[in-house]
Amino acid sequence: MLTRPLGRSSLQVSAVVLGGNVFGWTIDESRSFEVLDAYASAGGNCIDTADVYSTWVSGHHGGESETIIGKWMKRRGNRGQMIIATKLGSAMGPEMKGLSAGYMIDAVEASLTRLQTDYIDLYQAHEDDTATPLEETLIAFGRLVAQGKVRVIGASNYSGERLQKALEVSRAHGLVRYESVQPSYNLYDRADFESSLQALCLREEVGVIPYYGLASGFLTGKYRSESDLAQSVRGANVGKRYLNKRGLRIVKALDEVAHSYHTSAAAVALAWLIAQPGITAPIASATNPDHVRDLAIATELRLDEGALATLDATR
């Protein structure tokens, strides 16, 4: 599977990152292992998760995804071959959130324990914490890097303005900098990234690993009518956000390009993302091993100008 450098760091990540939000949520441990095995067998090396996955499920407390990934790496003995990206900062419970130095010390230890490892390759601020000075957060991240608990740091859900400020703080004080950012970005959701982050990331050489690369499954063509929404626990939210005239126009364009390349809509949607300026690797989840095939195909699929123009026309 094609790999790309992440920002200015030494990390070389697969051109599609496997999303771990589904582990312990829509698929159990056994199926999660099957998906992880398929991804690794296809040459994939980067898995994205977060401590907060999956607090939204009744009876869960967070850390379920990290725990499954940790068990899988332990049983397969492949920690050294995988790049693990996890996140902190979203609410895990009362007083368990944010990016203060004190909380970060506790959060990293909890993630390391669940992942059964002594280091995290990419440790990311899950969301901006405007109540904590950027300098405090970056100093704390720097300590974790110096201690060998973290290799590289990144940000998720930061606006262009706040990411720029964070980079300025790192430069001014000689602190570690965010080498990557995770925005929501796909063929449907384009405006925010393209207007406020894309030029900044290109200029500053910040890696971009967008989430919702397949728009919660909508860009696979799985949801084409109201009756399709019952196929998944995510169906209701997909219907509210994407099942409209523009969404269906995008699916039609994906079908057209997929047919011409003899591949799937999912592979085309991810290949389009990979081809966008500044994008390092989109994040996409899979709920069965067969889905992983589309992820691998996307990393090798080179869309020509005509295909890209067809997809861009759906803007």
C-alpha positions as CSV (number, residue, x, y, z in Angstrom):
1,M,0.0,0.0,0.0
2,L,1.3,3.5,-0.9
3,T,2.8,5.5,2.0
4,R,3.3,9.2,2.4
5,P,5.3,11.3,4.9
6,L,3.2,12.9,7.6
7,G,4.0,16.6,7.8
8,R,7.7,17.2,8.5
9,S,7.9,14.2,10.7
10,S,9.7,10.9,10.1
11,L,6.4,9.0,10.0
12,Q,5.4,7.3,6.8
13,V,1.7,6.5,6.9
14,S,-0.4,4.4,4.5
15,A,-2.3,6.5,2.0
16,V,-5.5,5.4,3.6
17,V,-5.7,5.3,7.4
18,L,-7.9,2.7,9.1
19,G,-10.5,4.4,11.3
20,G,-11.0,2.7,14.7
21,N,-14.2,4.4,15.8
22,V,-16.2,1.3,14.9
23,F,-14.2,-1.1,17.0
24,G,-16.4,-2.2,20.0
25,W,-19.3,-0.1,18.6
26,T,-20.7,-1.4,15.3
27,I,-18.4,-4.4,15.3
28,D,-17.3,-6.6,18.2
29,E,-13.8,-7.6,19.1
30,S,-13.7,-10.7,16.9
31,R,-14.9,-8.9,13.7
32,S,-12.5,-6.0,14.6
33,F,-9.6,-8.4,14.6
34,E,-10.7,-9.6,11.2
35,V,-10.8,-6.1,9.8
36,L,-7.4,-5.2,11.4
37,D,-5.9,-8.4,10.0
38,A,-7.2,-7.6,6.5
39,Y,-5.8,-4.1,6.6
40,A,-2.4,-5.2,7.8
41,S,-2.3,-8.0,5.1
42,A,-3.1,-5.4,2.5
43,G,0.0,-3.4,3.6
44,G,-1.8,-0.8,5.7
45,N,0.2,0.5,8.7
46,C,-1.8,3.3,10.3
47,I,-4.8,3.0,12.6
48,D,-6.6,6.1,14.0
49,T,-8.6,5.9,17.3
50,A,-9.4,8.1,20.3
51,D,-9.8,7.6,24.1
52,V,-13.4,8.7,23.8
53,Y,-14.4,5.9,21.4
54,S,-17.1,4.8,22.2
55,T,-18.6,6.7,25.1
56,W,-21.8,7.3,23.2
57,V,-22.8,3.6,23.5
58,S,-24.9,2.6,26.5
59,G,-22.7,0.9,29.1
60,H,-19.4,2.1,27.5
61,H,-17.0,4.4,29.3
62,G,-14.5,5.2,26.6
63,G,-11.4,3.3,25.6
64,E,-13.2,0.4,24.0
65,S,-11.5,1.0,20.6
66,E,-8.0,1.4,22.1
67,T,-8.5,-1.7,24.1
68,I,-9.3,-3.8,21.1
69,I,-6.4,-2.4,19.1
70,G,-4.1,-3.1,22.0
71,K,-5.2,-6.7,22.3
72,W,-4.8,-7.2,18.6
73,M,-1.3,-5.9,18.5
74,K,-0.3,-8.0,21.5
75,R,-1.7,-11.2,20.0
76,R,-0.1,-10.5,16.6
77,G,3.2,-9.2,17.9
78,N,3.2,-6.4,15.4
79,R,3.5,-3.2,17.4
80,G,6.7,-2.2,15.7
81,Q,5.0,-2.4,12.2
82,M,2.0,-0.3,13.1
83,I,1.6,3.5,13.4
84,I,-1.0,4.1,16.1
85,A,-2.7,7.5,16.1
86,T,-5.0,8.3,19.1
87,K,-6.5,11.4,20.5
88,L,-7.3,13.0,23.8
89,G,-9.3,16.0,25.0
90,S,-13.0,15.1,24.3
91,A,-15.0,14.5,27.4
92,M,-14.4,11.1,29.0
93,G,-16.4,12.1,32.1
94,P,-16.7,14.9,34.7
95,E,-13.5,16.8,34.9
96,M,-12.0,14.4,32.4
97,K,-11.5,16.5,29.3
98,G,-9.5,19.3,27.7
99,L,-5.8,19.9,27.1
100,S,-4.5,21.2,30.4
101,A,-1.0,19.8,31.3
102,G,-2.4,18.0,34.4
103,Y,-5.1,16.2,32.5
104,M,-2.8,15.2,29.7
105,I,-0.5,13.4,32.0
106,D,-3.4,11.2,33.2
107,A,-4.9,10.8,29.7
108,V,-1.7,9.5,28.0
109,E,-1.1,6.9,30.7
110,A,-4.6,5.6,30.3
111,S,-4.3,5.3,26.6
112,L,-0.9,3.6,26.8
113,T,-2.3,1.0,29.2
114,R,-5.3,0.3,27.0
115,L,-3.1,0.1,23.9
116,Q,-0.6,-2.2,25.7
117,T,2.3,-0.1,24.5
118,D,4.9,2.3,25.9
119,Y,4.6,4.9,23.1
120,I,2.0,6.5,20.8
121,D,3.2,7.3,17.3
122,L,0.8,10.2,16.7
123,Y,-0.9,11.8,19.7
124,Q,-3.6,14.3,18.8
125,A,-5.6,17.0,20.4
126,H,-9.1,15.8,19.6
127,E,-10.6,19.3,19.7
128,D,-9.5,22.8,20.5
129,D,-9.5,23.8,24.2
130,T,-9.7,27.6,24.3
131,A,-9.8,27.5,28.1
132,T,-6.2,26.3,28.2
133,P,-3.3,28.4,26.7
134,L,-1.8,26.9,23.6
135,E,1.6,27.3,25.1
136,E,0.7,25.1,28.1
137,T,-0.7,22.4,25.9
138,L,2.3,22.4,23.6
139,I,4.8,22.3,26.5
140,A,3.0,19.3,27.9
141,F,3.1,17.6,24.5
142,G,6.8,18.3,24.3
143,R,7.4,16.7,27.7
144,L,5.6,13.5,26.5
145,V,7.8,13.5,23.4
146,A,11.0,14.0,25.5
147,Q,9.9,11.1,27.7
148,G,9.5,8.9,24.7
149,K,5.8,8.3,25.3
150,V,4.8,10.2,22.1
151,R,6.7,10.4,18.8
152,V,4.7,13.1,16.9
153,I,1.8,15.4,17.8
154,G,-1.3,16.5,15.8
155,A,-4.5,18.4,16.1
156,S,-8.1,17.5,15.2
157,N,-11.0,19.8,14.6
158,Y,-8.9,23.0,14.7
159,S,-9.9,26.0,12.7
160,G,-7.3,27.5,10.3
161,E,-7.0,30.5,12.6
162,R,-6.3,28.4,15.7
163,L,-3.9,26.0,13.9
164,Q,-2.0,29.0,12.6
165,K,-1.8,30.4,16.1
166,A,-0.5,27.1,17.5
167,L,2.2,26.9,14.8
168,E,3.2,30.5,15.7
169,V,3.4,29.6,19.4
170,S,5.6,26.5,18.6
171,R,8.0,28.7,16.5
172,A,8.2,31.5,18.9
173,H,9.0,29.3,21.9
174,G,10.9,26.5,20.3
175,L,8.2,24.0,21.1
176,V,7.1,20.8,19.3
177,R,4.6,21.6,16.6
178,Y,1.5,20.0,15.3
179,E,2.6,17.9,12.3
180,S,-0.9,16.9,11.2
181,V,-4.5,18.0,11.4
182,Q,-7.7,16.1,11.2
183,P,-10.6,18.0,9.5
184,S,-13.9,16.7,8.3
185,Y,-13.4,16.5,4.5
186,N,-14.9,14.5,1.7
187,L,-16.6,15.0,-1.7
188,Y,-19.7,16.4,0.1
189,D,-18.1,18.3,3.0
190,R,-15.6,20.6,1.3
191,A,-16.1,24.2,2.2
192,D,-14.5,24.4,5.6
193,F,-11.3,22.7,4.8
194,E,-10.8,24.2,1.4
195,S,-11.5,27.8,2.7
196,S,-9.6,27.9,6.0
197,L,-7.1,25.0,6.2
198,Q,-5.9,23.8,2.9
199,A,-3.6,26.7,1.9
200,L,-2.2,26.9,5.5
201,C,-1.3,23.2,5.6
202,L,0.3,23.4,2.2
203,R,2.3,26.4,3.2
204,E,3.4,25.1,6.6
205,E,3.8,21.4,5.4
206,V,1.3,20.1,7.9
207,G,0.0,16.7,7.1
208,V,-3.8,16.3,6.6
209,I,-5.6,13.1,7.6
210,P,-9.3,13.9,7.1
211,Y,-12.0,12.0,8.8
212,Y,-15.4,11.1,7.4
213,G,-13.6,10.3,4.1
214,L,-16.7,8.3,3.1
215,A,-19.2,10.6,4.7
216,S,-20.2,7.9,7.3
217,G,-20.7,5.4,4.5
218,F,-22.9,7.6,2.2
219,L,-20.2,7.9,-0.5
220,T,-20.1,4.1,-0.8
221,G,-23.5,4.3,-2.5
222,K,-25.0,2.3,0.3
223,Y,-27.7,4.9,1.0
224,R,-29.8,5.9,-2.0
225,S,-33.3,6.2,-0.5
226,E,-35.0,6.5,2.9
227,S,-35.5,2.8,3.0
228,D,-31.7,2.2,2.9
229,L,-31.2,4.2,6.1
230,A,-32.2,1.2,8.4
231,Q,-29.1,-0.7,7.2
232,S,-26.9,0.9,9.8
233,V,-27.0,2.6,13.2
234,R,-25.5,5.6,11.5
235,G,-28.3,5.7,8.9
236,A,-30.5,8.3,10.6
237,N,-27.7,10.8,10.8
238,V,-26.6,10.0,7.2
239,G,-30.1,10.7,6.0
240,K,-30.4,14.0,7.7
241,R,-27.1,15.3,6.4
242,Y,-26.5,13.7,3.0
243,L,-29.6,12.2,1.5
244,N,-30.6,15.2,-0.6
245,K,-30.4,16.4,-4.2
246,R,-26.7,17.3,-4.0
247,G,-25.8,14.1,-2.2
248,L,-27.5,11.9,-4.8
249,R,-25.8,13.9,-7.6
250,I,-22.5,13.1,-6.0
251,V,-23.4,9.4,-5.7
252,K,-24.4,9.4,-9.4
253,A,-21.0,10.9,-10.4
254,L,-19.2,8.4,-8.3
255,D,-21.1,5.6,-10.0
256,E,-20.1,7.0,-13.4
257,V,-16.4,7.2,-12.6
258,A,-16.4,3.8,-10.7
259,H,-18.0,2.1,-13.8
260,S,-15.3,3.6,-16.1
261,Y,-12.5,2.3,-13.8
262,H,-14.3,-1.0,-13.0
263,T,-14.1,-0.4,-9.3
264,S,-16.3,0.7,-6.4
265,A,-17.8,4.1,-5.5
266,A,-15.9,3.9,-2.2
267,A,-12.5,3.4,-3.9
268,V,-13.2,6.4,-6.2
269,A,-14.3,8.6,-3.3
270,L,-11.1,7.9,-1.4
271,A,-8.9,8.2,-4.5
272,W,-10.4,11.6,-5.1
273,L,-9.4,12.6,-1.6
274,I,-5.9,11.2,-2.0
275,A,-5.5,13.3,-5.1
276,Q,-6.4,16.6,-3.4
277,P,-3.6,19.1,-2.8
278,G,-2.2,18.8,0.8
279,I,-4.0,15.6,1.7
280,T,-1.7,13.0,3.2
281,A,-4.2,10.1,3.8
282,P,-8.0,10.0,4.4
283,I,-9.3,8.0,7.3
284,A,-11.9,5.4,6.5
285,S,-13.4,2.7,8.7
286,A,-14.5,-0.8,7.7
287,T,-17.0,-3.1,9.3
288,N,-15.9,-6.3,7.5
289,P,-12.7,-7.5,5.8
290,D,-14.2,-7.1,2.3
291,H,-14.5,-3.4,2.8
292,V,-10.7,-3.2,3.3
293,R,-10.2,-4.2,-0.3
294,D,-11.7,-0.8,-1.4
295,L,-9.3,1.0,0.9
296,A,-6.3,-0.7,-0.6
297,I,-7.6,-0.2,-4.2
298,A,-8.0,3.5,-3.5
299,T,-4.3,3.9,-2.7
300,E,-3.4,2.6,-6.2
301,L,-6.2,4.3,-8.2
302,R,-5.0,7.3,-10.3
303,L,-8.0,9.3,-11.5
304,D,-7.5,11.1,-14.7
305,E,-8.4,14.8,-15.3
306,G,-11.8,13.8,-16.8
307,A,-12.7,11.8,-13.8
308,L,-11.6,14.5,-11.4
309,A,-13.6,17.1,-13.3
310,T,-16.7,14.9,-13.2
311,L,-16.4,14.7,-9.4
312,D,-15.5,18.3,-8.9
313,A,-18.6,19.4,-10.9
314,T,-20.7,18.1,-8.0
315,R,-19.4,20.8,-5.7
